[in-house]
Amino acid sequence: MNVIKQIELIKRIDQLTRLQATGTPDELANKLEVSKSKLYRIINMMKDFNAPIEYNTTLETFLYKKEVGFKFGFYVQNTEPLAPHTL
């Protein structure tokens, strides 16, 4: 699996997790069109990057234990110097 595909899967899992709409692991694997073992490999990769993701058996969905953000990509840095602070 190429890196772009993995990032797209992570973004989709993140989106569904935020909405608490992943469903069971089987349902999520079906939504993403991946095997359950591949799903768990991706989730473990997310955990390696400090995603506090866990499965809630009562709600039957993955969720984050605390609020987090996910961002991947390049962006233009602001290279202009900061204006001097005036009193």
Secondary structure as UniProt FT lines:
FT   HELIX           3..18
FT   TURN            19..20
FT   HELIX           25..32
FT   HELIX           36..48
FT   TURN            49..50
FT   STRAND          53..56
FT   TURN            57..60
FT   STRAND          61..64
//
